[in-house]
Amino acid sequence: MKDGPKDECMVYAKNGVVDLGKLAAGGALVDAFRPYSADLAPPPNALNVDFDPDAECPRFKSFLQEVFPMQGDKAELLMKFAGYTLLRHCGYGRAAVLLGSGANGKSTFVNTLFHILGRPNTLELHINDLAVEFNIPLLQHKLLATIDDLSMMKPSACSALKKCIDGELVTARVKYGGPISFFPTVKFIMMLNQSPMLPAAQFQSLLKRILIIEFPHCFTASYRDPDLLGKLKAEAPGIFLLMLGGAIALMKDGGFE
């Protein structure tokens, strides 16, 4: 477990700061929030969501039940990882693999997270982007990156991915500039249709670092709601509260195990 410096447990919403450390210690939700003021300005990478202690998200909760019927443990793990993306450290050392083919809710969930976290905090990658030194600085200060394919992963990409998942100091070179070093804050979600075919050594080294969450159902066209993503975005403040709850559970449990 890593508690980290105090700032790593601060979550910067659009309208103020939430202190996860206070919440994990049992503090009340409203007491852990400070609105922005002349003495507390919002950072440029604040989340794209307001903190509202009374917000609800009934459609999102229904969505989780549809994706994971009678599998509340999977929904709980998914929201725990969603909460992990709010923390500005990688001390729990896990990435998530969302596994399943077809229209099963993976993209809807991830797009909802991207909306809440905001574009300055998110990134979409191909795995071998991590094999290019000039791409590594793009990860600095990010909270979430998605990868949609692990096939043909280069050894250097695998090494960079493991270092980022573990939160180790990484050093790379800025294009047309000099070297920089930083501790990653980015979490990775890999969206895969099937289990990756990787060399045994790569697979074993990654396996202990990933949470595999299977999305088992394919929703037929007649069942799909074309307006679902818009409805979930409208519930962003309520979903944000669930993410905060996931982060608090993670901190109290000391990890995902």
MOCOR-V278865 format. One record per residue. N is the residue number from 0. RES is the residue in three letters. SS is DSSP state (helix for helix, strand for strand, loop for the rest). PHI is phi in radians with two decimals (999 if undefined). D_FIRST is the distance of its C-alpha to the first C-alpha in whole Angstrom. Layout:
n:N res:RES ss:SS phi:PHI d_first:D_FIRST
n:N res:RES ss:SS phi:PHI d_first:D_FIRST
This chain:
n:0 res:MET ss:loop phi:999 d_first:0
n:1 res:LYS ss:loop phi:-2.29 d_first:4
n:2 res:ASP ss:loop phi:-1.41 d_first:7
n:3 res:GLY ss:loop phi:1.36 d_first:9
n:4 res:PRO ss:loop phi:-1.01 d_first:13
n:5 res:LYS ss:helix phi:-0.97 d_first:15
n:6 res:ASP ss:helix phi:-1.10 d_first:16
n:7 res:GLU ss:helix phi:-1.21 d_first:13
n:8 res:CYS ss:helix phi:-1.81 d_first:13
n:9 res:MET ss:strand phi:-1.62 d_first:17
n:10 res:VAL ss:strand phi:-1.97 d_first:19
n:11 res:TYR ss:strand phi:-1.69 d_first:22
n:12 res:ALA ss:loop phi:-1.43 d_first:25
n:13 res:LYS ss:loop phi:-1.18 d_first:28
n:14 res:ASN ss:loop phi:-1.94 d_first:29
n:15 res:GLY ss:strand phi:2.85 d_first:27
n:16 res:VAL ss:strand phi:-2.00 d_first:23
n:17 res:VAL ss:strand phi:-1.89 d_first:21
n:18 res:ASP ss:strand phi:-1.66 d_first:18
n:19 res:LEU ss:helix phi:-1.17 d_first:15
n:20 res:GLY ss:helix phi:-1.06 d_first:14
n:21 res:LYS ss:helix phi:-1.14 d_first:17
n:22 res:LEU ss:helix phi:-1.16 d_first:17
n:23 res:ALA ss:helix phi:-1.14 d_first:13
n:24 res:ALA ss:loop phi:-1.48 d_first:15
n:25 res:GLY ss:loop phi:1.76 d_first:18
n:26 res:GLY ss:loop phi:-1.23 d_first:20
n:27 res:ALA ss:loop phi:-1.29 d_first:23
n:28 res:LEU ss:loop phi:-1.01 d_first:23
n:29 res:VAL ss:helix phi:-1.20 d_first:26
n:30 res:ASP ss:helix phi:-1.35 d_first:25
n:31 res:ALA ss:helix phi:-1.58 d_first:22
n:32 res:PHE ss:strand phi:-1.92 d_first:24
n:33 res:ARG ss:strand phi:-2.20 d_first:26
n:34 res:PRO ss:strand phi:-1.23 d_first:29
n:35 res:TYR ss:loop phi:-1.15 d_first:30
n:36 res:SER ss:strand phi:-2.68 d_first:33
n:37 res:ALA ss:loop phi:-1.09 d_first:35
n:38 res:ASP ss:loop phi:-1.66 d_first:32
n:39 res:LEU ss:strand phi:-2.46 d_first:29
n:40 res:ALA ss:loop phi:-1.55 d_first:30
n:41 res:PRO ss:loop phi:-1.22 d_first:28
n:42 res:PRO ss:loop phi:-1.32 d_first:27
n:43 res:PRO ss:loop phi:-1.16 d_first:28
n:44 res:ASN ss:loop phi:-1.89 d_first:26
n:45 res:ALA ss:loop phi:-1.11 d_first:25
n:46 res:LEU ss:loop phi:-1.16 d_first:25
n:47 res:ASN ss:loop phi:-1.68 d_first:28
n:48 res:VAL ss:loop phi:-2.70 d_first:27
n:49 res:ASP ss:loop phi:-1.51 d_first:28
n:50 res:PHE ss:loop phi:-1.48 d_first:26
n:51 res:ASP ss:loop phi:-2.43 d_first:29
n:52 res:PRO ss:loop phi:-1.12 d_first:27
n:53 res:ASP ss:loop phi:-1.80 d_first:30
n:54 res:ALA ss:loop phi:-1.21 d_first:30
n:55 res:GLU ss:loop phi:-2.28 d_first:30
n:56 res:CYS ss:loop phi:-2.58 d_first:30
n:57 res:PRO ss:helix phi:-1.09 d_first:32
n:58 res:ARG ss:helix phi:-1.22 d_first:33
n:59 res:PHE ss:helix phi:-1.15 d_first:29
n:60 res:LYS ss:helix phi:-1.12 d_first:29
n:61 res:SER ss:helix phi:-1.12 d_first:32
n:62 res:PHE ss:helix phi:-1.01 d_first:31
n:63 res:LEU ss:helix phi:-1.09 d_first:28
n:64 res:GLN ss:helix phi:-1.18 d_first:30
n:65 res:GLU ss:helix phi:-1.21 d_first:32
n:66 res:VAL ss:helix phi:-1.27 d_first:30
n:67 res:PHE ss:loop phi:-2.17 d_first:28
n:68 res:PRO ss:loop phi:-1.11 d_first:31
n:69 res:MET ss:loop phi:1.02 d_first:30
n:70 res:GLN ss:loop phi:-2.33 d_first:26
n:71 res:GLY ss:helix phi:-1.07 d_first:24
n:72 res:ASP ss:helix phi:-1.16 d_first:21
n:73 res:LYS ss:helix phi:-1.19 d_first:22
n:74 res:ALA ss:helix phi:-1.10 d_first:22
n:75 res:GLU ss:helix phi:-1.12 d_first:19
n:76 res:LEU ss:helix phi:-1.12 d_first:17
n:77 res:LEU ss:helix phi:-1.07 d_first:19
n:78 res:MET ss:helix phi:-1.29 d_first:18
n:79 res:LYS ss:helix phi:-1.14 d_first:15
n:80 res:PHE ss:helix phi:-1.20 d_first:15
n:81 res:ALA ss:helix phi:-1.02 d_first:17
n:82 res:GLY ss:helix phi:-1.15 d_first:15
n:83 res:TYR ss:helix phi:-1.04 d_first:12
n:84 res:THR ss:loop phi:-1.12 d_first:15
n:85 res:LEU ss:loop phi:-1.37 d_first:16
n:86 res:LEU ss:loop phi:-1.40 d_first:13
n:87 res:ARG ss:loop phi:-1.65 d_first:14
n:88 res:HIS ss:loop phi:-2.73 d_first:11
n:89 res:CYS ss:loop phi:-2.03 d_first:10
n:90 res:GLY ss:loop phi:-1.18 d_first:6
n:91 res:TYR ss:loop phi:-1.69 d_first:6
n:92 res:GLY ss:loop phi:0.96 d_first:9
n:93 res:ARG ss:loop phi:-2.38 d_first:12
n:94 res:ALA ss:strand phi:-1.99 d_first:15
n:95 res:ALA ss:strand phi:-2.04 d_first:18
n:96 res:VAL ss:strand phi:-1.91 d_first:21
n:97 res:LEU ss:strand phi:-1.68 d_first:24
n:98 res:LEU ss:strand phi:-2.01 d_first:26
n:99 res:GLY ss:loop phi:2.65 d_first:30
n:100 res:SER ss:loop phi:-1.69 d_first:33
n:101 res:GLY ss:loop phi:1.46 d_first:36
n:102 res:ALA ss:loop phi:-1.41 d_first:35
n:103 res:ASN ss:loop phi:-2.13 d_first:32
n:104 res:GLY ss:loop phi:1.81 d_first:30
n:105 res:LYS ss:helix phi:-1.04 d_first:28
n:106 res:SER ss:helix phi:-1.13 d_first:30
n:107 res:THR ss:helix phi:-1.08 d_first:30
n:108 res:PHE ss:helix phi:-1.09 d_first:27
n:109 res:VAL ss:helix phi:-1.15 d_first:26
n:110 res:ASN ss:helix phi:-1.12 d_first:28
n:111 res:THR ss:helix phi:-1.17 d_first:27
n:112 res:LEU ss:helix phi:-1.08 d_first:24
n:113 res:PHE ss:helix phi:-1.01 d_first:26
n:114 res:HIS ss:helix phi:-1.11 d_first:28
n:115 res:ILE ss:helix phi:-1.24 d_first:26
n:116 res:LEU ss:helix phi:-1.22 d_first:23
n:117 res:GLY ss:loop phi:1.61 d_first:27
n:118 res:ARG ss:helix phi:-1.00 d_first:28
n:119 res:PRO ss:helix phi:-1.08 d_first:27
n:120 res:ASN ss:helix phi:-1.84 d_first:23
n:121 res:THR ss:strand phi:-2.28 d_first:24
n:122 res:LEU ss:strand phi:-2.75 d_first:26
n:123 res:GLU ss:strand phi:-1.94 d_first:28
n:124 res:LEU ss:strand phi:-2.32 d_first:28
n:125 res:HIS ss:loop phi:-1.69 d_first:29
n:126 res:ILE ss:helix phi:-0.96 d_first:27
n:127 res:ASN ss:helix phi:-1.39 d_first:30
n:128 res:ASP ss:helix phi:-1.04 d_first:29
n:129 res:LEU ss:helix phi:-1.32 d_first:26
n:130 res:ALA ss:helix phi:-1.48 d_first:29
n:131 res:VAL ss:loop phi:-1.75 d_first:31
n:132 res:GLU ss:helix phi:-0.98 d_first:29
n:133 res:PHE ss:helix phi:-1.17 d_first:31
n:134 res:ASN ss:helix phi:-1.45 d_first:29
n:135 res:ILE ss:helix phi:-1.04 d_first:25
n:136 res:PRO ss:helix phi:-1.03 d_first:26
n:137 res:LEU ss:helix phi:-1.13 d_first:26
n:138 res:LEU ss:helix phi:-1.39 d_first:23
n:139 res:GLN ss:loop phi:-1.06 d_first:22
n:140 res:HIS ss:loop phi:1.26 d_first:21
n:141 res:LYS ss:loop phi:-1.32 d_first:21
n:142 res:LEU ss:loop phi:-1.87 d_first:18
n:143 res:LEU ss:strand phi:-2.57 d_first:20
n:144 res:ALA ss:strand phi:-2.25 d_first:22
n:145 res:THR ss:strand phi:-1.90 d_first:24
n:146 res:ILE ss:strand phi:-2.29 d_first:26
n:147 res:ASP ss:loop phi:-1.88 d_first:28
n:148 res:ASP ss:loop phi:-2.83 d_first:29
n:149 res:LEU ss:loop phi:-1.91 d_first:28
n:150 res:SER ss:loop phi:-1.18 d_first:31
n:151 res:MET ss:loop phi:1.05 d_first:33
n:152 res:MET ss:loop phi:-1.19 d_first:29
n:153 res:LYS ss:loop phi:-1.31 d_first:30
n:154 res:PRO ss:helix phi:-0.97 d_first:28
n:155 res:SER ss:helix phi:-1.18 d_first:27
n:156 res:ALA ss:helix phi:-1.20 d_first:26
n:157 res:CYS ss:helix phi:-1.08 d_first:24
n:158 res:SER ss:helix phi:-1.12 d_first:22
n:159 res:ALA ss:helix phi:-1.13 d_first:22
n:160 res:LEU ss:helix phi:-1.07 d_first:20
n:161 res:LYS ss:helix phi:-1.10 d_first:18
n:162 res:LYS ss:helix phi:-1.10 d_first:17
n:163 res:CYS ss:helix phi:-1.20 d_first:16
n:164 res:ILE ss:helix phi:-1.04 d_first:14
n:165 res:ASP ss:helix phi:-1.39 d_first:12
n:166 res:GLY ss:loop phi:1.28 d_first:12
n:167 res:GLU ss:loop phi:-1.33 d_first:15
n:168 res:LEU ss:strand phi:-1.08 d_first:17
n:169 res:VAL ss:strand phi:-2.03 d_first:20
n:170 res:THR ss:strand phi:-2.21 d_first:24
n:171 res:ALA ss:strand phi:-2.66 d_first:27
n:172 res:ARG ss:strand phi:-2.00 d_first:30
n:173 res:VAL ss:loop phi:-1.31 d_first:31
n:174 res:LYS ss:loop phi:-1.02 d_first:35
n:175 res:TYR ss:loop phi:1.13 d_first:38
n:176 res:GLY ss:loop phi:-2.41 d_first:35
n:177 res:GLY ss:loop phi:-1.69 d_first:33
n:178 res:PRO ss:strand phi:-1.29 d_first:30
n:179 res:ILE ss:strand phi:-2.32 d_first:27
n:180 res:SER ss:strand phi:-2.25 d_first:23
n:181 res:PHE ss:strand phi:-2.78 d_first:20
n:182 res:PHE ss:strand phi:-1.63 d_first:16
n:183 res:PRO ss:loop phi:-1.14 d_first:16
n:184 res:THR ss:loop phi:-2.00 d_first:15
n:185 res:VAL ss:loop phi:-1.30 d_first:17
n:186 res:LYS ss:strand phi:-1.87 d_first:16
n:187 res:PHE ss:strand phi:-2.01 d_first:18
n:188 res:ILE ss:strand phi:-2.05 d_first:20
n:189 res:MET ss:strand phi:-1.84 d_first:23
n:190 res:MET ss:strand phi:-1.80 d_first:26
n:191 res:LEU ss:strand phi:-2.11 d_first:28
n:192 res:ASN ss:loop phi:-1.40 d_first:31
n:193 res:GLN ss:loop phi:-2.63 d_first:31
n:194 res:SER ss:loop phi:-1.05 d_first:28
n:195 res:PRO ss:loop phi:-1.24 d_first:29
n:196 res:MET ss:loop phi:-1.64 d_first:31
n:197 res:LEU ss:loop phi:-2.14 d_first:29
n:198 res:PRO ss:loop phi:-0.97 d_first:30
n:199 res:ALA ss:helix phi:-0.95 d_first:28
n:200 res:ALA ss:helix phi:-1.14 d_first:26
n:201 res:GLN ss:helix phi:-1.10 d_first:25
n:202 res:PHE ss:helix phi:-1.06 d_first:24
n:203 res:GLN ss:helix phi:-1.14 d_first:22
n:204 res:SER ss:helix phi:-1.21 d_first:20
n:205 res:LEU ss:helix phi:-1.50 d_first:19
n:206 res:LEU ss:helix phi:-1.00 d_first:19
n:207 res:LYS ss:loop phi:-1.30 d_first:16
n:208 res:ARG ss:loop phi:-1.88 d_first:14
n:209 res:ILE ss:strand phi:-2.10 d_first:16
n:210 res:LEU ss:strand phi:-1.84 d_first:17
n:211 res:ILE ss:strand phi:-1.68 d_first:20
n:212 res:ILE ss:strand phi:-2.08 d_first:22
n:213 res:GLU ss:strand phi:-1.48 d_first:25
n:214 res:PHE ss:loop phi:-1.77 d_first:28
n:215 res:PRO ss:loop phi:-1.46 d_first:31
n:216 res:HIS ss:loop phi:-1.92 d_first:34
n:217 res:CYS ss:loop phi:-1.86 d_first:36
n:218 res:PHE ss:loop phi:-1.51 d_first:38
n:219 res:THR ss:loop phi:-1.21 d_first:41
n:220 res:ALA ss:loop phi:-1.02 d_first:43
n:221 res:SER ss:loop phi:-1.23 d_first:45
n:222 res:TYR ss:loop phi:-1.61 d_first:42
n:223 res:ARG ss:loop phi:-1.23 d_first:40
n:224 res:ASP ss:loop phi:-1.79 d_first:40
n:225 res:PRO ss:loop phi:-1.12 d_first:41
n:226 res:ASP ss:loop phi:-1.76 d_first:39
n:227 res:LEU ss:helix phi:-1.06 d_first:36
n:228 res:LEU ss:helix phi:-1.04 d_first:34
n:229 res:GLY ss:helix phi:-1.08 d_first:36
n:230 res:LYS ss:helix phi:-1.15 d_first:35
n:231 res:LEU ss:helix phi:-1.23 d_first:32
n:232 res:LYS ss:helix phi:-1.06 d_first:32
n:233 res:ALA ss:helix phi:-1.16 d_first:34
n:234 res:GLU ss:loop phi:-1.69 d_first:31
n:235 res:ALA ss:helix phi:-0.90 d_first:28
n:236 res:PRO ss:helix phi:-1.07 d_first:28
n:237 res:GLY ss:helix phi:-1.21 d_first:27
n:238 res:ILE ss:helix phi:-1.12 d_first:25
n:239 res:PHE ss:helix phi:-1.01 d_first:23
n:240 res:LEU ss:helix phi:-1.09 d_first:22
n:241 res:LEU ss:helix phi:-1.13 d_first:21
n:242 res:MET ss:helix phi:-1.11 d_first:19
n:243 res:LEU ss:helix phi:-1.04 d_first:18
n:244 res:GLY ss:helix phi:-1.09 d_first:17
n:245 res:GLY ss:helix phi:-1.12 d_first:15
n:246 res:ALA ss:helix phi:-1.13 d_first:13
n:247 res:ILE ss:helix phi:-1.13 d_first:13
n:248 res:ALA ss:helix phi:-1.06 d_first:12
n:249 res:LEU ss:helix phi:-1.08 d_first:9
n:250 res:MET ss:helix phi:-1.15 d_first:8
n:251 res:LYS ss:helix phi:-1.19 d_first:9
n:252 res:ASP ss:helix phi:-1.36 d_first:9
n:253 res:GLY ss:loop phi:1.32 d_first:5
n:254 res:GLY ss:loop phi:2.55 d_first:6
n:255 res:PHE ss:loop phi:-1.60 d_first:10
n:256 res:GLU ss:loop phi:-1.40 d_first:11
